[in-house]
């Protein structure tokens, strides 16, 4: 089964906060990433968190990591229409030579 | 440096033909990765190079697939006798020892 799982779809109103969730099964994860993908484009790194951290904030983005529950979330404050995209959670482990394992992605649709 | 460059952006080929994609990583990056992304899924790891050495290959990489990085700079991914199931976005990424992980915009392959 999937080692990294995400909900598939999120609809949010412009100006509200979005919260995208991700769970993973392998506790050996060292880095956990959030990527954004717009239609027909490659992957844009949004932010990442090291597994010994609980929280990281970067402007409108807040990442929360619950290591006990193996749960990662990305909160986008004041969501804008330009935030509409697919968001991928990914993990990297120390023994994987930088190989990333991705979830299936969460499609975020921002409505006016 | 303009980031990771992939060519071509799009490729349409008939079933049974061979295709080759090229990836030019960020110049100082020693690691290069290939991923495949099918519709509605996250990217899946295919293979990884450290300099010119191919260090890991996924079981997804059948014997019809071959990747090279002859001088430790650009890389090519060749698919022989293409099948419709090979239709996907092929993404390349590079990093320096796992840091600065950057994806290219991908090559979209359509096999008809």
Backbone of each chain as ProteinMPNN parsed JSONL, in Angstrom:
{"seq_chain_A": "XXXXXXXXXXXXXXXXXXXXXXXXXXXXXXXXXXXXXXXXXXXXXXXXXXXXXXXXXXXXXXXXXXXXXXXXXXXXXXXXXXXXXXXXXXXXXXXXXXXXXXXXXXXXXXXX", "coords_chain_A": {"N_chain_A": [[0.814, -1.193, 0.0], [0.196, 2.393, -0.056], [2.864, 4.38, 1.152], [2.872, 7.009, 1.757], [0.229, 9.059, 2.337], [-2.472, 11.083, 1.205], [-5.321, 13.252, 1.38], [-7.569, 13.61, -1.375], [-8.789, 15.894, -2.421], [-9.518, 19.363, -1.951], [-11.585, 22.039, -1.231], [-11.684, 25.528, -1.004], [-12.523, 28.772, 0.198], [-11.613, 31.912, -1.168], [-9.348, 33.844, 0.699], [-9.796, 32.462, 3.04], [-8.258, 30.052, 5.331], [-6.302, 27.28, 4.243], [-5.939, 23.833, 4.893], [-3.886, 21.184, 4.394], [-3.497, 17.749, 4.567], [-1.299, 15.012, 5.459], [-0.212, 11.689, 5.8], [2.219, 9.313, 6.911], [3.965, 6.175, 6.852], [6.457, 5.231, 7.571], [8.758, 5.581, 10.048], [11.352, 6.33, 9.742], [11.721, 8.547, 8.249], [13.458, 11.462, 7.299], [13.56, 14.063, 6.121], [10.719, 15.991, 5.31], [8.607, 17.061, 2.799], [6.837, 19.687, 1.067], [5.391, 20.094, -2.047], [4.315, 22.051, -4.848], [2.244, 21.815, -7.68], [1.366, 23.121, -10.689], [-0.985, 23.094, -13.467], [0.351, 21.217, -16.132], [2.938, 21.811, -15.461], [6.196, 21.536, -13.824], [7.435, 20.468, -10.596], [7.228, 22.566, -7.814], [9.142, 23.434, -5.122], [7.799, 24.117, -2.002], [8.15, 24.209, 0.813], [9.985, 22.662, 3.507], [10.503, 20.308, 6.174], [12.544, 19.252, 8.801], [12.854, 16.135, 10.461], [13.224, 16.39, 13.187], [11.93, 18.574, 14.009], [8.991, 20.397, 15.051], [7.404, 22.341, 13.99], [7.268, 24.666, 11.306], [7.456, 27.879, 9.975], [6.788, 29.917, 7.188], [6.282, 32.751, 5.828], [3.164, 32.828, 4.4], [2.853, 30.167, 4.814], [2.555, 27.367, 6.952], [3.998, 24.633, 8.443], [3.197, 21.706, 10.133], [4.324, 19.093, 12.173], [3.595, 15.987, 13.455], [5.172, 13.69, 15.032], [4.634, 11.422, 16.481], [2.121, 10.544, 15.621], [2.75, 10.33, 12.993], [2.056, 12.354, 11.152], [1.646, 14.997, 8.941], [1.102, 18.392, 8.176], [0.063, 21.083, 6.044], [-0.511, 24.417, 6.231], [-2.078, 27.029, 4.612], [-2.28, 30.359, 4.81], [-4.75, 32.95, 4.312], [-5.759, 32.209, 1.671], [-5.305, 32.385, -1.811], [-6.505, 32.814, -5.243], [-4.443, 32.08, -6.926], [-3.286, 30.053, -5.546], [-4.499, 27.75, -6.221], [-3.97, 24.5, -7.147], [-2.147, 21.369, -7.418], [-1.037, 19.761, -4.54], [1.738, 18.179, -3.217], [2.866, 15.901, -0.828], [5.961, 14.736, 0.375], [8.54, 12.408, 1.268], [11.846, 11.882, 2.547], [14.394, 9.572, 3.264], [17.196, 8.645, 5.36], [18.577, 6.551, 4.282], [18.098, 6.538, 1.607], [19.465, 7.811, -0.43], [18.666, 10.351, -1.246], [16.349, 9.908, -2.613], [12.991, 10.61, -3.244], [9.811, 9.946, -1.842], [6.562, 10.145, -2.832], [3.24, 11.322, -2.016], [-0.103, 10.884, -3.408], [-1.085, 13.328, -4.023], [-2.934, 16.364, -3.369], [-5.636, 17.994, -4.643], [-6.216, 21.347, -4.71], [-8.762, 23.64, -4.769], [-9.546, 26.937, -5.174], [-12.113, 29.072, -4.477], [-13.867, 32.047, -5.486]], "CA_chain_A": [[0.0, 0.0, 0.0], [0.901, 3.667, -0.12], [3.581, 4.772, 2.353], [2.541, 8.408, 1.981], [-1.17, 9.21, 1.946], [-3.065, 12.41, 1.264], [-6.682, 13.379, 0.874], [-7.448, 13.9, -2.8], [-9.402, 17.139, -2.888], [-9.873, 20.36, -0.945], [-12.153, 23.269, -1.768], [-11.575, 26.569, 0.012], [-12.889, 30.106, -0.283], [-10.549, 32.911, -1.197], [-9.208, 34.567, 1.956], [-9.793, 31.521, 4.165], [-7.051, 29.224, 5.454], [-6.356, 25.9, 3.739], [-5.093, 22.871, 5.61], [-3.694, 19.961, 3.617], [-2.955, 16.745, 5.475], [-0.489, 13.923, 4.897], [0.269, 10.727, 6.781], [3.239, 8.423, 6.382], [4.029, 4.979, 7.675], [7.825, 4.868, 7.933], [9.265, 6.57, 10.999], [12.731, 6.686, 9.461], [11.765, 9.761, 7.429], [14.301, 12.521, 7.842], [13.008, 15.314, 5.625], [9.367, 15.918, 4.771], [8.515, 18.175, 1.861], [5.599, 20.032, 0.374], [5.581, 20.619, -3.387], [3.138, 22.557, -5.55], [2.298, 21.569, -9.117], [0.291, 23.735, -11.478], [-1.257, 22.285, -14.661], [1.374, 21.153, -17.171], [4.227, 22.312, -14.974], [6.957, 20.67, -12.933], [7.183, 20.574, -9.169], [7.833, 23.708, -7.157], [9.3, 23.212, -3.692], [7.214, 25.174, -1.181], [8.795, 24.226, 2.103], [10.309, 21.335, 4.011], [10.745, 20.282, 7.603], [13.386, 18.161, 9.245], [12.017, 15.318, 11.341], [13.385, 16.713, 14.61], [11.194, 19.822, 14.244], [7.537, 20.254, 15.179], [6.706, 23.369, 13.237], [8.071, 25.615, 10.539], [6.605, 28.891, 9.345], [7.445, 30.656, 6.125], [5.284, 33.696, 5.304], [1.78, 32.336, 4.562], [2.862, 28.712, 4.969], [2.932, 26.794, 8.238], [4.073, 23.175, 8.421], [3.15, 21.074, 11.447], [4.704, 17.682, 12.14], [3.309, 15.189, 14.629], [5.964, 12.481, 14.773], [3.996, 10.27, 17.144], [1.044, 10.075, 14.749], [3.267, 10.331, 11.617], [1.108, 13.223, 10.463], [2.212, 16.255, 8.479], [0.088, 19.254, 7.562], [0.469, 22.367, 5.459], [-1.558, 25.426, 6.332], [-1.872, 28.212, 3.779], [-3.108, 31.445, 5.313], [-5.245, 33.913, 3.323], [-5.623, 31.515, 0.403], [-5.589, 33.165, -3.011], [-6.83, 31.98, -6.416], [-3.185, 31.548, -7.439], [-2.89, 28.869, -4.771], [-5.152, 26.575, -6.811], [-2.922, 23.637, -7.71], [-2.037, 20.083, -6.706], [0.008, 19.826, -3.529], [2.283, 16.86, -2.917], [3.691, 15.639, 0.334], [7.006, 13.769, 0.018], [9.477, 12.149, 2.349], [13.165, 11.371, 2.208], [15.003, 8.892, 4.399], [18.659, 8.73, 5.358], [19.181, 5.468, 3.507], [17.501, 6.5, 0.268], [20.298, 8.531, -1.382], [17.966, 11.514, -1.768], [15.143, 9.506, -3.317], [11.768, 11.093, -2.612], [8.59, 9.15, -1.986], [5.474, 11.116, -2.886], [1.837, 10.953, -1.959], [-0.813, 11.013, -4.682], [-1.399, 14.726, -4.27], [-4.221, 16.94, -2.986], [-6.02, 19.09, -5.526], [-6.816, 22.46, -3.985], [-9.497, 24.568, -5.625], [-9.886, 28.148, -4.443], [-13.274, 29.708, -5.1], [-13.987, 33.462, -5.098]], "C_chain_A": [[0.858, 1.257, 0.0], [1.613, 3.936, 1.187], [3.317, 6.214, 2.718], [1.125, 8.62, 1.46], [-1.649, 10.641, 2.139], [-4.518, 12.325, 0.865], [-6.592, 13.942, -0.542], [-7.881, 15.3, -3.202], [-9.715, 18.047, -1.716], [-10.404, 21.583, -1.659], [-12.133, 24.316, -0.671], [-11.941, 27.905, -0.603], [-11.693, 31.044, -0.195], [-10.54, 33.69, 0.116], [-9.223, 33.679, 3.178], [-8.44, 30.827, 4.251], [-7.313, 27.845, 4.871], [-5.484, 25.037, 4.63], [-5.067, 21.582, 4.81], [-2.958, 18.966, 4.502], [-2.241, 15.611, 4.75], [-0.114, 12.992, 6.034], [1.284, 9.802, 6.121], [3.438, 7.28, 7.354], [5.43, 4.711, 8.227], [8.422, 5.94, 8.84], [10.72, 6.946, 10.749], [12.858, 7.916, 8.567], [12.633, 10.809, 8.092], [13.83, 13.894, 7.416], [11.608, 15.051, 5.069], [9.108, 17.201, 4.0], [7.073, 18.437, 1.444], [5.97, 20.675, -0.971], [4.245, 21.072, -3.952], [3.315, 22.278, -7.045], [1.094, 22.198, -9.787], [0.142, 22.962, -12.788], [-0.135, 22.366, -15.692], [2.758, 21.573, -16.739], [4.931, 21.268, -14.118], [6.602, 20.946, -11.483], [7.944, 21.757, -8.577], [7.922, 23.413, -5.668], [8.727, 24.401, -2.924], [7.97, 25.319, 0.123], [9.138, 22.796, 2.501], [10.555, 21.45, 5.505], [11.6, 19.075, 7.921], [12.631, 17.423, 10.342], [12.226, 15.583, 12.831], [12.704, 18.038, 14.972], [9.704, 19.508, 14.381], [6.789, 21.199, 14.266], [7.72, 24.205, 12.463], [7.129, 26.594, 9.867], [7.414, 29.677, 8.332], [6.383, 31.498, 5.438], [3.891, 33.113, 5.487], [1.71, 30.846, 4.844], [3.297, 28.304, 6.369], [2.899, 25.277, 8.101], [4.06, 22.681, 9.86], [3.476, 19.597, 11.288], [4.401, 17.045, 13.485], [3.991, 13.845, 14.415], [5.301, 11.243, 15.37], [2.923, 9.669, 16.231], [1.487, 9.964, 13.295], [2.327, 11.139, 10.716], [1.772, 14.564, 10.18], [1.084, 17.099, 7.898], [0.727, 20.526, 7.035], [-0.705, 23.31, 5.56], [-1.158, 26.619, 5.469], [-2.83, 29.279, 4.294], [-3.552, 32.343, 4.161], [-5.107, 33.352, 1.901], [-6.087, 32.381, -0.763], [-5.902, 32.245, -4.192], [-5.581, 31.382, -7.038], [-2.651, 30.363, -6.67], [-3.573, 27.603, -5.291], [-4.111, 25.744, -7.548], [-3.046, 22.266, -7.054], [-0.84, 20.182, -5.772], [0.43, 18.401, -3.163], [3.101, 16.896, -1.639], [4.725, 14.608, -0.095], [7.929, 13.58, 1.21], [10.786, 11.63, 1.79], [13.728, 10.707, 3.447], [16.518, 8.893, 4.267], [19.29, 7.664, 4.475], [18.752, 5.472, 2.049], [18.277, 7.307, -0.762], [19.58, 9.734, -1.996], [16.739, 11.162, -2.576], [13.922, 9.995, -2.537], [10.631, 10.119, -2.862], [7.413, 10.096, -1.827], [4.127, 10.49, -2.554], [1.19, 11.196, -3.319], [-1.227, 12.443, -4.999], [-2.795, 15.118, -3.815], [-4.515, 18.092, -3.932], [-6.753, 20.144, -4.714], [-7.465, 23.393, -4.986], [-9.937, 25.744, -4.77], [-11.007, 28.854, -5.179], [-13.399, 31.152, -4.609], [-15.026, 33.664, -3.998]], "O_chain_A": [[2.086, 1.189, 0.05], [1.022, 3.738, 2.249], [3.515, 6.609, 3.867], [0.85, 8.388, 0.283], [-1.283, 11.315, 3.101], [-4.913, 11.44, 0.105], [-5.651, 14.665, -0.87], [-7.405, 15.839, -4.201], [-10.118, 17.596, -0.643], [-9.769, 22.107, -2.575], [-12.517, 24.037, 0.465], [-11.698, 28.141, -1.787], [-10.881, 30.97, 0.727], [-11.583, 34.141, 0.588], [-8.731, 34.068, 4.237], [-7.588, 30.982, 3.376], [-8.414, 27.308, 4.993], [-4.415, 25.462, 5.068], [-6.105, 20.963, 4.577], [-1.935, 19.288, 5.106], [-2.534, 15.296, 3.596], [0.26, 13.448, 7.115], [1.214, 9.542, 4.92], [3.119, 7.396, 8.537], [5.572, 4.035, 9.246], [8.571, 7.09, 8.425], [11.271, 7.787, 11.46], [13.962, 8.29, 8.171], [12.554, 11.02, 9.303], [13.71, 14.796, 8.245], [11.356, 14.023, 4.44], [9.364, 18.297, 4.498], [6.221, 17.549, 1.463], [6.733, 21.639, -1.038], [3.189, 20.555, -3.591], [4.394, 22.479, -7.602], [-0.051, 21.854, -9.492], [1.061, 22.242, -13.179], [0.279, 23.458, -16.079], [3.662, 21.681, -17.568], [4.345, 20.254, -13.738], [5.59, 21.582, -11.187], [9.141, 21.924, -8.807], [6.905, 23.17, -5.019], [9.113, 25.546, -3.157], [8.383, 26.418, 0.495], [8.642, 21.839, 1.906], [10.785, 22.538, 6.033], [11.394, 17.996, 7.366], [11.851, 18.032, 11.074], [11.481, 15.056, 13.658], [12.869, 18.557, 16.076], [9.223, 18.488, 13.89], [5.68, 20.904, 13.821], [8.852, 24.419, 12.896], [6.13, 26.2, 9.265], [8.561, 30.053, 8.576], [5.667, 31.01, 4.564], [3.463, 32.916, 6.624], [0.628, 30.312, 5.087], [4.276, 28.823, 6.906], [1.888, 24.706, 7.691], [4.811, 23.171, 10.703], [2.97, 18.932, 10.384], [4.882, 17.497, 14.524], [3.472, 12.974, 13.717], [5.402, 10.147, 14.818], [2.827, 8.45, 16.086], [0.7, 9.551, 12.444], [1.873, 10.669, 9.672], [2.376, 15.178, 11.06], [0.209, 16.578, 7.207], [1.771, 20.976, 7.508], [-1.78, 23.03, 5.031], [-0.051, 27.146, 5.581], [-4.049, 29.117, 4.219], [-2.844, 32.49, 3.165], [-4.436, 33.935, 1.049], [-7.135, 33.024, -0.698], [-5.606, 31.051, -4.153], [-5.637, 30.298, -7.617], [-1.677, 29.734, -7.084], [-3.255, 26.501, -4.844], [-3.451, 26.233, -8.465], [-3.938, 22.034, -6.238], [0.236, 20.631, -6.167], [-0.397, 17.546, -2.847], [3.91, 17.796, -1.41], [4.402, 13.694, -0.854], [8.081, 14.469, 2.048], [10.836, 11.027, 0.718], [13.563, 11.213, 4.556], [17.054, 9.116, 3.181], [20.401, 7.842, 3.976], [19.013, 4.511, 1.326], [17.793, 7.479, -1.88], [19.853, 10.098, -3.14], [16.135, 12.049, -3.178], [13.836, 9.815, -1.322], [10.504, 9.546, -3.944], [7.283, 10.77, -0.806], [3.901, 9.301, -2.777], [1.842, 11.652, -4.259], [-1.668, 12.736, -6.11], [-3.726, 14.314, -3.866], [-3.746, 19.05, -4.018], [-7.786, 19.865, -4.104], [-6.826, 23.875, -5.921], [-10.618, 25.567, -3.76], [-10.876, 29.195, -6.355], [-13.078, 31.45, -3.459], [-15.248, 34.793, -3.559]]}, "seq_chain_B": "XXXXXXXXXXXXXXXXXXXXXXXXXXXXXXXXXXXXXXXXXXXXXXXXXXXXXXXXXXXXXXXXXXXXXXXXXXXXXXXXXXXXXXXXXXXXXXXXXXXXXXXXXXXXXXXX", "coords_chain_B": {"N_chain_B": [[22.829, 30.175, -13.994], [20.08, 28.291, -15.165], [18.502, 26.522, -13.849], [17.093, 23.183, -13.712], [16.978, 21.633, -16.785], [14.873, 20.225, -19.221], [14.439, 18.296, -22.135], [12.731, 16.865, -24.967], [9.883, 19.113, -24.356], [7.449, 18.058, -24.909], [6.465, 14.928, -26.313], [5.261, 12.983, -28.855], [4.665, 9.747, -29.856], [4.616, 6.801, -31.897], [3.363, 3.622, -30.959], [5.754, 1.178, -30.212], [7.922, 2.507, -31.192], [11.2, 3.945, -30.484], [12.203, 6.232, -27.933], [13.992, 9.099, -26.726], [14.934, 11.037, -23.974], [16.249, 14.087, -22.635], [18.106, 15.428, -19.908], [19.376, 18.252, -18.358], [21.128, 18.983, -15.61], [21.405, 21.22, -12.73], [24.477, 22.898, -12.69], [26.459, 22.485, -10.674], [25.501, 20.333, -9.314], [25.749, 17.037, -8.084], [24.134, 14.851, -7.978], [21.57, 13.148, -9.734], [18.258, 12.549, -10.675], [15.63, 10.5, -11.942], [12.146, 10.545, -12.406], [8.831, 9.258, -12.784], [5.604, 10.339, -13.655], [2.29, 9.608, -13.611], [-1.081, 10.283, -14.698], [-2.962, 11.821, -12.203], [-1.477, 10.84, -10.135], [1.267, 10.87, -7.753], [4.757, 11.691, -8.363], [6.888, 8.936, -9.234], [9.783, 7.259, -8.242], [12.397, 6.453, -10.485], [15.188, 6.1, -11.212], [18.607, 6.806, -10.209], [21.527, 8.803, -10.187], [24.839, 9.233, -9.045], [27.18, 11.474, -9.749], [28.654, 9.99, -12.544], [27.833, 7.467, -12.049], [25.325, 5.014, -11.943], [23.329, 4.413, -9.344], [21.046, 3.341, -8.211], [18.135, 1.593, -9.19], [14.704, 1.548, -9.844], [12.175, -1.018, -9.513], [10.288, -0.385, -11.313], [11.56, 0.3, -13.584], [11.743, -1.183, -16.365], [13.368, -3.615, -18.572], [13.216, -2.34, -20.954], [13.809, 0.235, -20.558], [16.453, 2.565, -20.328], [19.002, 4.409, -18.75], [21.456, 6.962, -18.82], [24.409, 8.688, -17.78], [26.83, 9.921, -18.954], [29.148, 11.618, -18.589], [28.872, 12.553, -16.136], [27.391, 14.836, -16.195], [24.95, 15.954, -18.1], [22.002, 13.885, -18.537], [20.494, 11.057, -20.148], [17.405, 9.452, -20.885], [16.208, 6.585, -22.194], [13.581, 4.967, -23.86], [12.737, 1.946, -25.136], [10.877, 0.357, -27.764], [8.222, 1.471, -27.28], [5.247, 1.467, -25.274], [1.696, 1.871, -24.788], [1.21, 2.2, -22.113], [3.436, 3.528, -21.251], [2.989, 6.164, -21.476], [3.247, 9.217, -19.926], [4.374, 11.766, -17.6], [7.725, 12.557, -17.552], [10.015, 13.248, -15.188], [12.885, 15.047, -14.217], [15.345, 15.544, -11.724], [17.755, 17.316, -9.741], [20.456, 17.44, -7.351], [22.762, 18.566, -4.79], [24.446, 16.383, -3.031], [21.993, 15.673, -1.929], [21.002, 18.101, -1.096], [19.337, 21.192, -2.005], [17.455, 20.29, -3.805], [16.029, 20.147, -6.914], [13.536, 20.276, -9.357], [13.024, 19.669, -12.864], [10.925, 20.889, -15.593], [9.808, 18.78, -16.85], [9.177, 16.098, -19.259], [6.58, 15.417, -21.353], [5.263, 12.459, -22.382], [3.448, 10.951, -24.935], [2.084, 8.058, -26.085], [0.867, 6.708, -28.967]], "CA_chain_B": [[22.246, 28.852, -14.187], [18.636, 28.456, -15.292], [17.818, 25.422, -13.198], [17.124, 21.893, -14.39], [16.373, 21.769, -18.103], [14.498, 18.959, -19.839], [14.032, 18.372, -23.536], [11.775, 17.921, -25.319], [8.808, 19.313, -23.388], [6.388, 17.117, -25.276], [6.847, 13.96, -27.325], [4.216, 12.048, -29.262], [5.318, 8.697, -30.621], [3.791, 5.636, -32.167], [3.692, 2.409, -30.205], [6.821, 0.384, -30.8], [9.093, 3.341, -31.498], [12.084, 4.292, -29.373], [12.299, 7.656, -27.634], [15.06, 9.48, -25.813], [14.76, 12.33, -23.329], [17.49, 14.618, -22.091], [18.033, 16.275, -18.719], [20.576, 19.004, -17.983], [20.942, 19.389, -14.208], [22.15, 22.397, -12.27], [25.85, 22.509, -13.032], [27.275, 21.99, -9.561], [24.832, 19.22, -8.651], [26.36, 15.752, -8.409], [23.112, 13.79, -8.015], [20.533, 13.339, -10.742], [17.183, 11.576, -10.453], [14.513, 10.435, -12.882], [10.858, 10.133, -11.862], [7.725, 9.178, -13.735], [4.337, 10.745, -13.049], [1.103, 9.341, -14.42], [-2.193, 11.188, -14.388], [-3.631, 11.608, -10.924], [-0.567, 10.229, -9.169], [2.502, 11.57, -7.473], [5.926, 11.144, -9.069], [7.479, 7.691, -8.729], [11.213, 7.183, -8.493], [12.847, 5.481, -11.484], [16.595, 5.8, -11.098], [19.388, 7.862, -9.574], [22.955, 8.833, -10.466], [25.77, 10.107, -8.34], [28.132, 11.706, -10.843], [28.293, 9.177, -13.711], [27.457, 6.119, -11.61], [23.905, 4.761, -11.68], [23.423, 3.724, -8.065], [19.824, 2.65, -7.84], [17.077, 1.526, -10.196], [13.437, 1.039, -9.343], [11.615, -2.154, -10.251], [9.462, 0.175, -12.388], [12.416, 0.491, -14.746], [11.868, -2.472, -17.043], [14.552, -3.699, -19.428], [13.065, -1.441, -22.114], [14.258, 1.557, -20.139], [17.862, 2.688, -19.96], [19.405, 5.779, -18.447], [22.897, 7.157, -18.787], [24.933, 10.01, -17.436], [28.181, 9.509, -19.332], [30.252, 12.442, -18.083], [28.46, 13.118, -14.85], [26.688, 16.118, -16.34], [23.581, 15.708, -18.545], [21.574, 12.493, -18.533], [19.458, 10.668, -21.106], [16.529, 8.339, -20.546], [15.693, 6.008, -23.432], [12.56, 3.916, -23.768], [12.67, 1.183, -26.378], [9.608, -0.341, -28.066], [7.266, 2.12, -26.388], [3.896, 0.926, -25.107], [0.767, 2.936, -24.374], [1.369, 2.378, -20.671], [4.586, 4.399, -20.976], [2.533, 7.557, -21.53], [3.406, 9.81, -18.597], [5.324, 12.871, -17.511], [9.009, 12.098, -17.04], [10.605, 14.372, -14.475], [14.28, 14.942, -13.808], [15.703, 16.425, -10.617], [19.165, 17.224, -9.365], [20.783, 17.973, -6.03], [24.137, 18.366, -4.363], [24.438, 15.555, -1.828], [20.648, 15.692, -1.375], [20.567, 19.465, -0.835], [18.991, 22.01, -3.179], [16.687, 19.398, -4.689], [15.307, 20.975, -7.887], [12.935, 19.532, -10.463], [12.773, 20.282, -14.154], [9.512, 21.017, -15.964], [9.345, 17.483, -17.305], [8.867, 15.759, -20.652], [5.323, 14.659, -21.407], [5.274, 11.457, -23.453], [2.183, 10.347, -25.336], [2.279, 6.941, -27.012], [-0.412, 6.486, -29.668]], "C_chain_B": [[20.725, 28.967, -14.188], [17.887, 27.31, -14.654], [17.972, 24.138, -13.989], [16.338, 22.009, -15.697], [16.074, 20.397, -18.696], [14.02, 19.191, -21.26], [13.74, 16.981, -24.082], [10.736, 18.116, -24.23], [7.678, 18.319, -23.63], [6.924, 16.178, -26.355], [5.659, 13.053, -27.588], [4.884, 11.011, -30.156], [4.349, 7.551, -30.867], [4.286, 4.461, -31.345], [4.745, 1.604, -30.949], [8.065, 1.173, -31.152], [9.947, 3.544, -30.247], [12.077, 5.803, -29.177], [13.43, 7.897, -26.655], [14.795, 10.872, -25.288], [16.1, 12.763, -22.749], [17.213, 15.48, -20.874], [19.383, 16.938, -18.5], [20.384, 19.513, -16.56], [21.599, 20.74, -13.934], [23.625, 22.016, -12.228], [26.652, 21.953, -11.859], [26.657, 20.797, -8.824], [25.429, 17.882, -9.077], [25.333, 14.621, -8.503], [22.024, 14.15, -9.008], [19.529, 12.196, -10.629], [16.201, 11.642, -11.612], [13.28, 9.903, -12.144], [9.862, 10.038, -13.017], [6.439, 9.538, -12.998], [3.208, 10.462, -14.021], [-0.052, 10.179, -13.888], [-2.839, 10.832, -13.049], [-2.76, 10.989, -9.854], [0.601, 11.158, -8.857], [3.65, 10.972, -8.259], [6.434, 9.872, -8.389], [8.932, 7.619, -9.162], [11.531, 6.108, -9.526], [14.298, 5.088, -11.266], [17.355, 7.023, -10.612], [20.865, 7.689, -9.924], [23.67, 9.686, -9.433], [26.961, 10.244, -9.279], [27.747, 10.805, -12.013], [27.787, 7.79, -13.316], [25.958, 6.021, -11.327], [23.829, 3.871, -10.44], [22.163, 2.975, -7.67], [18.833, 2.703, -8.99], [15.83, 0.938, -9.567], [13.014, -0.189, -10.144], [10.686, -1.678, -11.362], [10.253, 0.286, -13.692], [12.641, -0.858, -15.409], [13.092, -2.464, -17.955], [14.402, -2.897, -20.72], [13.579, -0.039, -21.822], [15.758, 1.519, -19.869], [18.191, 4.155, -19.758], [20.917, 5.824, -18.374], [23.225, 8.565, -18.325], [26.434, 9.93, -17.684], [29.322, 10.345, -18.741], [29.889, 13.081, -16.752], [27.787, 14.462, -14.965], [25.25, 15.85, -16.779], [23.281, 14.207, -18.501], [20.555, 12.269, -19.646], [18.689, 9.481, -20.559], [15.935, 7.838, -21.856], [14.655, 4.946, -23.111], [12.502, 3.234, -25.125], [11.31, 0.519, -26.512], [8.489, 0.188, -27.167], [5.897, 1.443, -26.423], [2.997, 2.059, -24.625], [0.889, 3.21, -22.875], [2.573, 3.223, -20.297], [4.194, 5.869, -21.012], [2.52, 8.131, -20.126], [4.227, 11.076, -18.729], [6.601, 12.311, -16.905], [9.752, 13.305, -16.478], [12.043, 14.05, -14.096], [14.494, 15.914, -12.651], [17.191, 16.295, -10.352], [19.356, 17.832, -7.986], [22.28, 17.852, -5.804], [24.092, 17.654, -3.025], [23.068, 15.59, -1.149], [20.121, 17.081, -1.063], [20.215, 20.199, -2.134], [18.23, 21.243, -4.227], [15.813, 20.242, -5.6], [14.8, 20.101, -9.022], [12.926, 20.36, -11.735], [11.288, 20.32, -14.44], [8.947, 19.738, -16.561], [9.219, 17.346, -18.811], [7.601, 14.932, -20.635], [5.358, 13.751, -22.623], [3.867, 10.94, -23.679], [2.477, 9.278, -26.368], [0.922, 6.617, -27.635], [-0.383, 5.19, -30.469]], "O_chain_B": [[20.143, 29.641, -13.338], [16.695, 27.154, -14.921], [18.864, 24.013, -14.828], [15.181, 22.43, -15.706], [16.926, 19.509, -18.676], [13.3, 20.147, -21.549], [14.413, 16.017, -23.715], [10.712, 17.351, -23.266], [7.048, 17.815, -22.7], [7.728, 16.576, -27.198], [5.118, 12.433, -26.672], [5.587, 11.361, -31.104], [3.383, 7.366, -30.128], [5.479, 4.33, -31.075], [4.642, 1.378, -32.155], [9.131, 0.603, -31.382], [9.493, 3.347, -29.119], [11.96, 6.561, -30.14], [13.784, 7.026, -25.86], [14.471, 11.782, -26.05], [16.958, 11.944, -22.42], [16.203, 16.18, -20.817], [20.413, 16.265, -18.461], [19.553, 20.392, -16.33], [22.259, 21.317, -14.798], [23.975, 20.925, -11.778], [27.45, 21.034, -12.044], [27.212, 20.31, -7.839], [25.596, 17.617, -10.267], [25.628, 13.556, -9.045], [21.61, 15.305, -9.11], [19.904, 11.03, -10.505], [15.97, 12.705, -12.189], [13.36, 8.95, -11.369], [10.033, 10.652, -14.069], [6.211, 9.103, -11.87], [3.173, 11.01, -15.123], [-0.001, 10.708, -12.778], [-3.211, 9.684, -12.807], [-3.248, 10.648, -8.777], [0.884, 12.101, -9.597], [3.534, 9.859, -8.772], [6.416, 9.743, -7.164], [9.262, 7.888, -10.317], [11.008, 4.996, -9.46], [14.618, 3.905, -11.148], [16.825, 8.134, -10.601], [21.383, 6.573, -9.952], [23.168, 10.726, -9.006], [27.659, 9.272, -9.569], [26.595, 10.85, -12.446], [27.357, 7.023, -14.178], [25.395, 6.823, -10.583], [24.223, 2.706, -10.487], [22.229, 2.051, -6.86], [18.705, 3.717, -9.675], [15.898, -0.055, -8.842], [13.43, -0.381, -11.286], [10.328, -2.452, -12.25], [9.67, 0.357, -14.774], [13.581, -1.583, -15.081], [13.768, -1.445, -18.097], [15.352, -2.786, -21.494], [13.761, 0.77, -22.732], [16.271, 0.576, -19.266], [17.723, 5.023, -20.494], [21.572, 4.878, -17.937], [22.43, 9.494, -18.462], [27.221, 9.878, -16.739], [30.376, 9.791, -18.426], [30.53, 14.033, -16.309], [27.621, 15.164, -13.968], [24.403, 15.55, -15.937], [24.187, 13.377, -18.438], [19.839, 13.192, -20.035], [19.238, 8.622, -19.869], [15.238, 8.579, -22.549], [14.835, 4.133, -22.205], [12.245, 3.878, -26.142], [10.673, 0.163, -25.521], [7.89, -0.561, -26.395], [5.458, 0.925, -27.45], [3.474, 3.075, -24.119], [0.69, 4.341, -22.432], [2.719, 3.6, -19.134], [4.982, 6.73, -20.619], [1.859, 7.596, -19.236], [4.71, 11.42, -19.808], [6.563, 11.662, -15.859], [10.072, 14.251, -17.198], [12.367, 12.927, -13.707], [13.886, 16.983, -12.612], [17.81, 15.288, -10.696], [18.54, 18.624, -7.514], [22.977, 17.136, -6.523], [23.742, 18.249, -2.006], [22.989, 15.541, 0.078], [18.931, 17.244, -0.793], [20.72, 19.874, -3.208], [18.352, 21.525, -5.418], [14.947, 20.975, -5.122], [15.541, 19.289, -9.576], [12.834, 21.587, -11.696], [10.48, 19.846, -13.641], [7.737, 19.625, -16.756], [9.161, 18.335, -19.542], [7.537, 13.883, -19.994], [5.468, 14.218, -23.757], [3.179, 10.54, -22.739], [3.058, 9.565, -27.415], [-0.04, 6.296, -26.937], [-1.369, 4.844, -31.119]]}, "name": "protein", "num_of_chains": 2, "seq": "XXXXXXXXXXXXXXXXXXXXXXXXXXXXXXXXXXXXXXXXXXXXXXXXXXXXXXXXXXXXXXXXXXXXXXXXXXXXXXXXXXXXXXXXXXXXXXXXXXXXXXXXXXXXXXXXXXXXXXXXXXXXXXXXXXXXXXXXXXXXXXXXXXXXXXXXXXXXXXXXXXXXXXXXXXXXXXXXXXXXXXXXXXXXXXXXXXXXXXXXXXXXXXXXXXXXXXXXXXXXXXXX"}
